[in-house]
């Protein structure tokens, strides 16, 4: 399949909007709680565990465009904008500061942050895996995402576990998986209370 050339994509979007009865103006959009996710605008076109099919779009460009077209809120997974190896380190703080600056400069607010616990291979058995090390790492990640949310003024922090990791029912006791999942939720809530 050949992708539509970039210079023809806007025309396609315009035709789709017209076929759907039109689109709201940026002024009207700003009246509503419309939140544009980083992952939708920057999606690289890859399937799970596969290579990207196009270049990434950075958060500055996504936030700038959202502000331009009247989407007043932006949402992200932690690793949509922060390399995994920078999480919890100085690099994270530098990136979060840049995000805050981009939001402010473009009149956009951060509506939600969430932890990516489904795409990286460490989550192959889910963030609520049998491995205690994976579960501890999931707790670190959700607590760290709470910190990011507070820094950016996000109204929501979401912990969506993706797949629970087992594609055959009965491969593991699902009650254990749900208990492990709840432990990470509790860690995030405790961190939120500490930070707030």
Secondary structure as UniProt FT lines:
FT   HELIX           6..19
FT   TURN            20..21
FT   HELIX           26..29
FT   TURN            30..31
FT   STRAND          35..37
FT   HELIX           38..42
FT   TURN            48..49
FT   HELIX           59..69
FT   STRAND          73..77
FT   HELIX           78..81
FT   HELIX           84..86
FT   TURN            87..88
FT   HELIX           90..106
FT   STRAND          109..114
FT   HELIX           121..123
FT   TURN            124..125
FT   TURN            127..128
FT   HELIX           132..152
FT   STRAND          156..158
FT   TURN            169..170
FT   HELIX           174..195
//
